[in-house]
Each structure stands twice: as C-alpha cells, then as structure tokens.
Amino acid sequence: MADGSSADQAWGLLCEQYGVNWVIAGKVLARKRPRLLPVYDRVVRCAVGRPRSFWLALHAALREDDAALHRQLLELRQAARLPEAVSVLRVCDVVVWMSHRALGHDCP
C-alpha cells in the first residue's frame, strides 16, 4: 500500500470515521481485499515491528529470493488442506499471528 494509492486513501478515510482506529481500518481492508492486503494489527506489529510501510515490506519479502516465501506459504496452505480461496496473505496472517503467540509473547 504505497502512499497515495487507492488502498492508502481508503485506509485514511476509514481512520477518519468515529470509532475506527488503524487496526479496525486495516482489518476491514484486509477482509474486503484478502488477496491484496494482509492484516496488520497489534499482534502482527509486535511480531514484525514497525516498518515504514508494513504492506510494502511484506510485498518485498514475498518477492525476494525468487519468491521463496510465497512458495513456502503456498506449500503451507496445501499441507493444511486449505482451499485455494484462502489467499497466501491470509496464510501469512495466521502463521505470523499464531507463531508469535505460541512463542509466549503477550502483545499490548
């Protein structure tokens, strides 16, 4: 989600709404576009830190090393017998969230 992109603008508009914070806005966008935007919530932020743009950093990670991470996530989806309707980004969301929690981190 690059600065000024449609997704960035939608995120900004959502965050301007009463009662909608950055977590809710991000989860709404991830739900509406599961193949385009990953979840970035407090647990994910605790796990990966605060890169300038989480979305762009993940995009780069999925492409580096000849898309090795992307292939690994596809393999995990297949091993879990999940349907192809479950996007690679959703698999990534679950892996990051569950592995971070399994390590005993208690994120705020």
C-alpha contacts under 8 A as a table, 3 or more apart, distances in Angstrom:
res1	aa1	res2	aa2	distance
1	M	5	S	6.37
1	M	7	A	6.00
1	M	8	D	5.85
1	M	37	L	7.81
1	M	53	S	7.48
1	M	55	W	5.49
1	M	56	L	6.08
2	A	5	S	5.40
2	A	7	A	7.98
2	A	8	D	6.61
2	A	53	S	7.75
2	A	56	L	6.91
3	D	8	D	6.04
4	G	8	D	5.69
4	G	9	Q	6.09
5	S	8	D	5.03
5	S	9	Q	6.16
6	S	9	Q	5.08
6	S	10	A	6.13
7	A	10	A	5.03
7	A	11	W	6.08
7	A	29	L	7.78
8	D	11	W	5.04
8	D	12	G	6.18
9	Q	12	G	5.04
9	Q	13	L	6.19
10	A	13	L	5.09
10	A	14	L	6.15
10	A	29	L	7.98
11	W	14	L	5.15
11	W	15	C	6.17
11	W	22	W	7.89
11	W	25	A	5.82
11	W	26	G	6.78
11	W	29	L	7.27
12	G	15	C	5.13
12	G	16	E	6.36
13	L	16	E	5.22
13	L	17	Q	6.93
14	L	17	Q	5.46
14	L	20	V	6.52
14	L	21	N	7.99
14	L	25	A	5.52
15	C	18	Y	7.86
15	C	20	V	5.34
15	C	21	N	5.40
15	C	22	W	6.04
15	C	25	A	5.97
16	E	20	V	7.13
17	Q	20	V	5.52
20	V	23	V	7.91
20	V	24	I	5.77
20	V	25	A	6.29
21	N	24	I	5.46
21	N	25	A	6.13
22	W	25	A	5.10
22	W	26	G	5.99
23	V	26	G	5.19
23	V	27	K	6.15
23	V	40	Y	6.84
23	V	41	D	5.14
23	V	42	R	7.26
24	I	27	K	5.12
24	I	28	V	6.10
25	A	28	V	5.24
25	A	29	L	6.32
26	G	29	L	5.21
26	G	30	A	6.07
26	G	39	V	6.24
26	G	40	Y	6.21
26	G	41	D	7.39
27	K	30	A	4.95
27	K	31	R	5.97
27	K	39	V	5.66
27	K	40	Y	7.22
27	K	41	D	7.60
28	V	31	R	5.10
28	V	32	K	6.16
29	L	32	K	5.07
29	L	33	R	5.94
29	L	34	P	7.97
29	L	37	L	6.77
30	A	33	R	5.16
30	A	34	P	5.15
30	A	36	L	7.38
30	A	37	L	4.91
30	A	38	P	5.47
30	A	39	V	5.61
31	R	34	P	5.53
33	R	36	L	5.28
33	R	37	L	5.97
34	P	37	L	5.85
34	P	38	P	6.84
34	P	87	S	6.32
34	P	89	L	6.84
34	P	90	R	6.77
35	R	38	P	7.81
35	R	87	S	5.49
35	R	88	V	7.19
35	R	89	L	6.27
35	R	90	R	7.91
36	L	89	L	7.70
37	L	55	W	7.11
37	L	89	L	7.19
38	P	55	W	7.18
38	P	89	L	5.44
38	P	90	R	6.71
38	P	92	C	7.87
38	P	93	D	6.49
39	V	44	V	7.70
39	V	90	R	7.83
39	V	93	D	6.11
40	Y	43	V	7.91
40	Y	44	V	5.61
40	Y	45	R	6.49
40	Y	54	F	7.54
41	D	44	V	5.34
41	D	45	R	6.02
42	R	45	R	5.02
42	R	46	C	6.03
42	R	107	C	6.91
42	R	108	P	6.87
43	V	46	C	5.00
43	V	47	A	6.20
43	V	97	W	6.31
43	V	100	H	7.58
43	V	107	C	5.82
43	V	108	P	7.75
44	V	47	A	4.95
44	V	48	V	6.05
44	V	49	G	7.80
44	V	93	D	7.85
44	V	96	V	6.60
44	V	97	W	6.07
45	R	48	V	5.32
45	R	49	G	5.01
45	R	50	R	6.11
46	C	49	G	5.53
46	C	107	C	6.13
47	A	96	V	7.14
47	A	97	W	7.75
47	A	100	H	6.03
48	V	51	P	7.91
50	R	53	S	7.72
50	R	54	F	7.00
51	P	54	F	5.41
51	P	57	A	7.03
53	S	56	L	5.36
53	S	57	A	6.12
54	F	57	A	5.08
54	F	58	L	6.10
55	W	58	L	5.26
55	W	59	H	6.14
56	L	59	H	4.93
56	L	60	A	6.21
57	A	60	A	5.19
57	A	61	A	6.23
58	L	61	A	4.92
58	L	62	L	6.11
59	H	62	L	5.24
59	H	63	R	6.50
60	A	63	R	5.21
60	A	64	E	6.11
61	A	64	E	5.34
61	A	67	A	7.85
61	A	69	L	6.99
62	L	67	A	5.46
62	L	68	A	7.12
62	L	69	L	5.33
62	L	70	H	5.17
63	R	66	D	6.15
63	R	67	A	4.33
63	R	68	A	7.42
63	R	69	L	7.57
63	R	70	H	7.25
64	E	67	A	5.33
64	E	68	A	6.93
64	E	69	L	7.81
65	D	68	A	5.52
65	D	69	L	7.97
67	A	70	H	5.21
67	A	71	R	6.30
68	A	71	R	5.17
68	A	72	Q	6.18
69	L	72	Q	4.99
69	L	73	L	6.20
70	H	73	L	5.19
70	H	74	L	6.29
70	H	88	V	7.20
71	R	74	L	5.01
71	R	75	E	6.22
72	Q	75	E	5.03
72	Q	76	L	6.24
73	L	76	L	4.97
73	L	77	R	6.17
73	L	88	V	6.03
73	L	91	V	6.48
73	L	92	C	6.64
74	L	77	R	5.08
74	L	78	Q	6.27
74	L	88	V	6.32
75	E	78	Q	5.06
75	E	79	A	6.03
76	L	79	A	4.97
76	L	80	A	6.04
76	L	91	V	7.65
77	R	80	A	5.20
77	R	81	R	6.22
77	R	82	L	5.42
77	R	83	P	7.72
77	R	84	E	7.98
77	R	86	V	7.92
77	R	88	V	7.51
77	R	91	V	6.56
78	Q	81	R	4.88
78	Q	82	L	6.07
78	Q	83	P	7.87
79	A	82	L	7.75
82	L	86	V	6.63
83	P	86	V	5.79
84	E	87	S	6.71
86	V	90	R	6.40
86	V	91	V	7.23
87	S	90	R	5.23
87	S	91	V	6.54
88	V	91	V	5.04
88	V	92	C	6.19
89	L	92	C	4.90
89	L	93	D	6.09
90	R	93	D	4.90
90	R	94	V	6.25
91	V	94	V	5.27
91	V	95	V	6.15
92	C	95	V	5.11
92	C	96	V	6.08
93	D	96	V	5.43
93	D	97	W	6.06
94	V	97	W	5.14
94	V	98	M	5.81
95	V	98	M	5.38
95	V	99	S	5.77
96	V	99	S	5.43
96	V	100	H	5.95
97	W	100	H	5.37
97	W	101	R	6.26
98	M	101	R	5.14
98	M	102	A	5.93
99	S	102	A	4.92
99	S	103	L	6.26
100	H	103	L	5.33
100	H	104	G	7.06
100	H	105	H	6.22
101	R	104	G	5.28
101	R	105	H	5.40
101	R	106	D	7.12
102	A	105	H	7.41
